[in-house]
Structures are given as structure tokens and as C-alpha cells.
Amino acid sequence: MRFSSSTVSAFLASAAFLSSPFSCQAFSPISQVSTTTKMKTSLFSTTEESKATSGMSKKKEDRLNFMKSDQFHRRGFKEVRSQVEQDIENQFQAKIVNELKESNYMIENKDAGVKVYLAKDFGFCWGVERSIALAYEAVQHYPDRTLHITNELIHNPEVNDRLTEMKVNLIQKVGEGQKDFSTINEGDVVILPAFGASYEEMEMLDKKNVEVVDTTCPWVSKVWNTVDMHQRKGLTSVIHGKYGHEETIATTSFCEDYICVKDMKEAEMVADYMLNGGDKEEFLKYFSKAISKGFDPDTMLTKVGLANQTTMYKKETKAIGQLFQKTMMKKYGPAEVDQHYMEFDTICDATQERQDAVSELVENAEKYGLDFILVVGGWDSSNTAHLLEIPHMAGIRSFHINRAGCIGADNTITHRTVDGEIVTEPFLLDLDKDVVMGVTSGASTPDAAVQDSLSQIFLLKQLKKKQQS
């Protein structure tokens, strides 16, 4: 992986189309900010005198006003870019991965007796690369300031550990739906992660005299634009996503009326209520943490728009969309369906490309003679977890690890199952036998993490051969 100055500049410039809307119960600050000691005018124009931009929700208008401030940064800091480029290269370079890409995505380590097939799309997406570059540049640009980040930058332990080493303070969660922002003082620098930040968080930061570095992925803000359109058309937003995921928390905070469904099972529950009604109390109890305040399924499910967490499994999102479209068609008739249902594809391209690449590995598993597929990425990474589902559903032995240390010298592997359980089990079933494996990594996983994991496997096999000689 190589971050050239022109590439990084392109990443940062591409953020120019970042803009969007949210609403509702996101992480809220536990302390109120005094406005008596403020040294600047609010970045948000929140007074009733503010003129609403034509065809735009109030929350989107507020966010755009916020982004116009001189204290809001999303294009990076050119004077430190070359140094950051070198730092990133040093941290994430991976010789083995480069060899795989140069060798048609297959290498064989004959000393270890391991053949590796690499998925043709894997690892860091440009949105993650951009986010890392912005955060690292902020550290270099503000050497004498106290820096904070409102959440993990991305779902990758190596990157987040590196930010901790750089003295970036992670805002702590204190109970469900709250964070402790009391550690942020006037003049500090606050980094917004790749997942974005909630409307409430932005509003709170607006009342503090701080510098804000926004690393939000443009694909995430595309979803916010979609739910803004839902609002303007009087639709309830149905979000295919996990209600507790940072990205979905941010997205729902820009919605007025919303409900989150995490999978097809929950989508079917919603579709059934749309068509047939049901026990309202039971429905609201089940979705209590996944709906907007005051949600009424009897009145708010007659016109809906579908959006999704960008890292969800695309085939499932499409299936959910078809379900809702058919449901509305059945209830209101084909001629009226467009008045009751709307959808846009907001799955990130990188997410889809990585899913397709793993599917290709799975389709060729028998041809290649794969013993297993290794998926490398953060255990709390949604896009990585969905990569695991593909070989799992095909019945192929597969493991999701978050770092190389999950592969033990005792030939065990600690991995996350598709059900989210962390388990440890025997790894290579026959150390005397040559291994043929597939490997991929999530969009927030550096190539170095893949290299380190492969090196662990090579070492395991080599140690066995030495013991036999």
C-alpha cells in the first residue's frame, strides 16, 4: 500500500461533497456546556430567524453551516502531508501482500508448505485511508494542543492503538447512549471518526471553542443525504443496520421518524405489521431501542424510505428492499407503490467489492483446494463480519481474527464466529500436511495486519518441519 501525496490530496479533496442530515437518540453529552464564557459565535445558526435553505431539513442546514466555520476542517493540512504519508507507509507497508498482488493474488511458501490465495479486493478502502490521513495530519498540525476523538477512528485495533500512542484521547462512553465530553476544554482539537458524529454531538461541539477535524467517510454522508430526502418527502426512514453501531447512531440522529432492522427476520416483522397490523405494544417493545421517539407503527409505516448502514451485506439489503416494495404493492396496488416506498443504494462500493471478491474465492474453493479462508479485521467491524458470513454460508471452514496474535504458537486460533462469540479452537488440523488457504481483510484493515497473520501461519508450519528434521 502506498499513500502518495497526490493520492492523499485526492482523498481529501473528494470530501467536498460531504453534507447531510440526521435526528433522534444518538450519544448525548452528560454535561451541559456553559455559553457565558464562549469566545466565539455559535457555528450553527440555530435561531428561529435563520432562513431555511430551500428544500433542506433544518438539521442538514445546521450541519452545512457548521462546516463553513474556520474551525471546521475536512481537507487536511498540506504542510504536514508528506511527513504523514511517510509515517503511514512505515506503519502499514506489507511486503508479502505486495508479492501476492504482483503474483496474480497467489503465492506459495514452499519452506512452510503453505499456498495462499488472496481475494482480489481487500483491505483499506479509500474512505478509511482518507480518515487515517486526516487524523494523523491533525496530530502533526496541532502538536501543542490536546486532541480528542469522539469514537474509535475506524474498527481496527492497530490504527486505534497508534492514535492512543499519539496522545489522542478517546471520549469515554458512560452508560447507554451517553459519552463524557467534560474532558474537552476550550482550544482543544476534536476529531470526528470515519463513522461520523451525531447531530447532538455536533451541536454540543458548536458551543465549545474547539477545532473540529471531520474524517467522516463521504459514503456515510451519502446515507445522511438519503434520509434527509425521506424527511422532505414525508417518509419514515427504515434503516437496514445495527441500531447500536456508531454509523447508524449518527444516521438516525438526522432522521425525524425511523426504525432500524438488522436483518431479514426483523424486516419481515415490519412488513407484516405494514400489511396486517398487529399487537402494537409488543411491536414497540421489541423495537424499543431501534425506533425514534414517539414512533407509531400505525401511522408511520404507510410511507417509508429504505437506507442502510454502509457496511451491511448488500444482497440482504436488496432483498429487504424487494420485500418492502412488494408489501406496499400488495397493500396499495402497483400504481400507488411509488407514493409509499422509496429506496436508494447506499451500500459502499468498497464493501460490495470486498464481498464479491470473497464470493469469488468461495466459488473457486474446490478448484483451489482451499482448507479454510482467513478473514482479518476488527471484531467490531461490521463490514469484516459480513465477509465471514459468505464462506460460512457456503460451508467452508473460515475464521475471523482481529490481529495476528489470535494465531497461537500452540496451533490454536482465537476467532469471532458469525454469531459474535469469541472462541478458541485447534487451528491447522494436520501440521504435517501442506496448507492451501484463502485470505481477505475488511475495509478498515491495513495490509500489515494481513502480512503479520500470514507470517504467523508460515512460522507455525516451519517450526513443525524443524521439529521433524
N, C-alpha and C positions, 0 to 999 in steps of 0.2 A: 504494500500500500504506500502511495506517495502523495503527500499533500504539497503540490506546487503552489507558489504564490498566486498564479493565475487561477488555479482551481479553487483555492480558498476564497479568492476575491469573487469568483463566480458564485460560490455557495452563498456568500454573504449578500451579494447583490440580488440574488434570486429571492431574497426575503422581502423584496419591495412590495409583493402582493399580499403580505401578511395583513389581514384585517378580519374581524369577525365579531360575533355576538354570543353571550351566554346568560343564565339566571339561576336561581334556586340554591339548594343547600350544598354549598361547597365547604371546604375548610374555612372556618371563620376565625379571626384573631380573638384571643381570650382577653386581651387588654384593649381598652379604648384609648385612642390617640388624642391628646390634648391639642386643640387648634389654637390655643392662646400664644404658644411660643413659636408658631410657624414663621419661617423667614421667607416664604415664597407663596405665590398664589397657587391654589389647587390646580393641578394639571388637568383634572377632569372638570368639565363645565357642567356642574350638577344642579345649577339653579334653574328654577322654572322659567326664567327669562331666556335661557338658552334656546336657540332656534333648532328645532329638529331637522336633521338633514332629510330631504325628501326621499321617501321610500326606504328608510333605515330605522331600525329599532333604537330606542334610547340607549340601551346598553352598548350596541355597536358604535353609536355616535360617541359615547363616552370613551370607549377604548381608542377610537381613532384620534380623539382629542388628546388623550394621554400620550399616544405615540408621537404626537407633534412636538412634545416638550424637548428642550435641550438636554434634559436629564434622563431621557429615554434613548437607549442605544440598541440597535439591532443590526448594524452594518459592520461592527467590529472596529478595530483600532489599527490602522495601517502601519503606524510607526513601530509596532512590536510584532508584526505579522511574520517576518522572516525568521525571527527567533522562535516563535510559537511553532512555525512549520517544522523547524529542526527538532524541537522538543517532542512533537507528536511523532515524527519519523523515528526518533530514537526509542520512544516508548512502545510503538506498535509494529515496527518492522518485523517481517517474518520470512526468513529465507526459504523454509520448507514450503510455505504456502505459495510463494513466488514460483518455486520449482514446479509445483502442481499446476499452476496456471499456464506455465510455459511448456508443460508436457501433456497438453490436452486433458488436463484435470485428472491425471493418473500418474502415480509414482510407485515404484517398488523398492523397498529397503530390503535387499537380499541378505544383508548381515543379520537383520532382525527376523526375516521371514514374514514381512507384512506388506501387503499391497493395499494402496489407498486410492479410492475414487472420491473426488471432491465434487460436490454439487456445483453446477456452472454459475449459479447466482447464490451468493452467500455473504455473510458478514456485513460490515458497516454500510449503511445507506448514506446518501449524500446529506440527508437531513440530520443524521447523527453526527457525521463529520463536521457539518456546519455548526452544530450545537457545541461540540467539543472545542472547535477553533474559537468560537466566540467566548466561551467560558475561560479558556486558557489565556486569550488575549486580554480579558478583563483583569485577570490576576496580574499580568505583566504591566498593564496600563495604570493600575491603581496600587502600586507597591506599598504605599503608606496608609492605605485605607483598610478598614475592617470589611471583609466580604462575607456575604451570606448567600445561601441558595434555598429556595422555598421547598424543594424536594430533591430527591436524587436527580442528577442531571439526566441520566439515562439508566436503564436497568442493566448495568454491568458493574460487577464489583471492582474490577481493576481501575476503571475510569473514576468511579466514585471514591475509591481509596486514594487515588492520585490527587483529587481535589482536596481531600482531607489533609494530605501531606502539604498541600499548597496553602493551608490555613484558611480554607473556605468553610465557614460554619454552616452546618445543616440545621435548618429550623426544625425544632423538635415537635412531634405530634404529642398532644396531651389529651387523650381521650378521643372518643369517636367524633369526627367532624371538626376538630379544633387543632390549631397549632399555636405555639407560644412565640409571638412576634415581639415580645418585650425586650429581646436582646438587640433589636435593631435600633440604632441611635442616629441622630441627625448627622448627615455627612457620610454615612456608610454606603456600601455598594450592595445591591441585591440582585442576584442572578435568578432569572426565571428559567426553569428547565425545559427540555425538549417537549415535554407533555403539555406545556403551557401552565398558566395560573388562572385561578378563578376570578370572576368579576369582583367578588368581595375582597380578595387579596389585592387586586389592582387598585380598588377604591381605597383600601387601607394604606397602601404604599403611597398613593397620591397625597395623603395627608401627612406624610413624613418628608423631610427634606433629604431625600436619598437619591443616589444614582441607580437607575434600573437598567440591567443588561438583559435583553429579551432574546433567548435562544429557541423560542417556540418553533417547532417544525412547521413549515408552510402547509404541509398536508393536514396538520391538525387544525390550522386556522381555516382551511377549506371546509372542514366539517362545521366550524362555527358559522361560516357564511351560509351553509345549508340550513342550519336550524334558525338562523335569522330570517331566511326566506320563508320557512314554515310559519314563523310568528306573523310575518306580514300578510300571509295568506290565510291566517286564522286556523292553522293546523296544529294539532298536538304532535310533538316530536316523539317518535318511537326510536330509541337508541339501541342498536344491537351492540352491546358491550357489557362490561362488568361494572356495576354501579360504584364499587369501591376503588376502581382503577383511577390513577391520577388524571389521565386524559379525559375519562368520562366525567369525573367530578368537575373538571374545568368546563367541559362542553355543556353539561346540564345546568351549570350556573349561568349560562347565557340563554337558556330556554325559559319560557313562561310556563307552559304546560308540557310535561314529558313523562314517559315511562321507559325504563330500561329493561330489556330482555337479554339474558346472557346466552341463550341457546334456543334451538327449535322447540324444545318442550315448553319453555315459557312463552314463546311466540304463539304456539298453538293455544295456550291458555287465554292469551289476549284475543286471538282471532275468534275463539269460541264465545267469549264474552261479547265481542262486537256483533256477532251473528245472533246469539241466543240469549244474551243477558246471563244472569246467574246470581249467586249469593254475593252481593256487593261487599258485605262485611268481611267475608272470607277472602275475597279477591284483594281488598285493600290491605288486609293483614299480611297476606303472602308477599305483596309487592311494597310493603311499608317503607323499606329503605331505598326503593328504586323508583319512586314517583315524586312529582312536585307537590308542594304544599297545597292542600285543598283539592287534591285530584279527585275527580268524579268520573268513574268509568261509564256512567250512564249518559253523560253529555260530552265527554272529552275524547271518545273513541269513534265519533261519527265522521270526523275528517282528520286524517293522520298523514304525516310525512315520515319517511324512513331515513335515518342516518346511521352511522356506525363508528365505533371506536376503530381507528385506522389499522389496528393490528389484528383484527379478528380474521377468522377463516372465511375467505371470500365466498367459497361455494355455499357455506351456510347462510351468509348474508343474502346471497342471491335467492336461495330457497325461501328464506323468511320473506323477502320482498314479493316473491310469487305467491306465497301463502296469503299475505295481506291484500294483494291485488285481486286474487280470486275471491277472497272473503267479501271485499267491497263490491265486486261484480255480482256476487250471489245476492247480496243484500239490497243493492240499489240499481242493478242492471248494468249491462255493458255501456250504455250510452251515458251513464252518470258516473262511471268509475273515476274519471279524471277530476271530478269535483270533490272526491272523497279520499283520494290516495295520490301521493307523490313520492318519488324516490330519485336519488342521485347516487352514483357510485363514488363513495368517499373512502374506499379501501386504498391504502397507499400502494403505489406501483411497486415499490421495493418489497413490500410484504407479499404481494401477489407473485412477483418474480421468484422470490425465495421458495414459496410454496410450490410453484411449478417446477422448480429445479429439483426439489426433494421428490416430487411425484415422478420425475424422470428417473431418478435413482431407483425408486421403488419399482417402476415398470421394468427396469433392466436388472433387478436384483438377481434373478435366476441366471441371466446371461453372464453377469459378472461373477456369480458365485458368492454373493455377499453373506458374511457370517452375521453381521449386525450393522446398524447405522448409528453413528455417534452425532448427537446434536449438542453444540456448545453455545451457552448463553446464560444470562442471569435467570435464576429460578423464578424471579418475579416478573420476567419479561413475557408479556402476552404473545408477542409475535413468535418468540422462540418456542413457547409451549405448543403453539399451533403447528409448528414444524414437526414436533414429536408425534402429533396425532396422525400424521399421514402414514408413516411406516407402521405405527401401532395398529391402525385400522386395516392395514394390508397384512397383518400377522407377521411382520418382520421384527426380529429382536432389535430393540432400539433403546438408547439411553440418552437422557438429557442431563448434562453436567454443567455446573456454573463456572468451574475452573479446573485446571489440570490436577490439582491436589485431590480431586474426587477419585482419581485412579490410584489405588493404594499399592505399595510395594508387595503386599501380601496377596496380590491378584484379586482384590475386591474393588467394586465400584459403588460409590455413593451417588445416587441419581434421583431425580424428581420424576415420579410416574405421571401419567396423563390425569390421574385423579388428584394430583397435587401433593401426594405423600412423598417424603424423603426417605429412601430405603437404601440399605447396603446389602450387596449380594455378591457371590462369586462372579468374576468378570469373564476372562478368557477360559472357555470350558476345557480346552485341551492345549496347554502351553507347548506341547511337542509338535503341534500341527501348525502349518503356515496359516496366517490370518489374512482374510480378504474383507475389507471394511469400507463402508461409505461414511462420509463426514460432511456436515454442514454447520452453519452457525447463524444466529439471529442477527437482525439488522443493527443491534446495539453491541455486537461482539467484535473486538479487534482481532485482526489476523494472528497477533501474537498469542492470544488465548488458544486458538486452534493449533498453532505450532507447538505450544507447550504441552497440550493434551496428546498430540501425536507422539511427541518425544517421550512422554511417559510410557506409552504403549511400546514404542521401539525399545526402550530401556528394559521393560518387563521381559520382553522376548529375548533380548540379548543376554540378560542375566541368567535366564534359563539355559541358554546354549552354553554359556561359560561353565555352569554347574555340571553340564553333561560331558564337557571336554576334559 
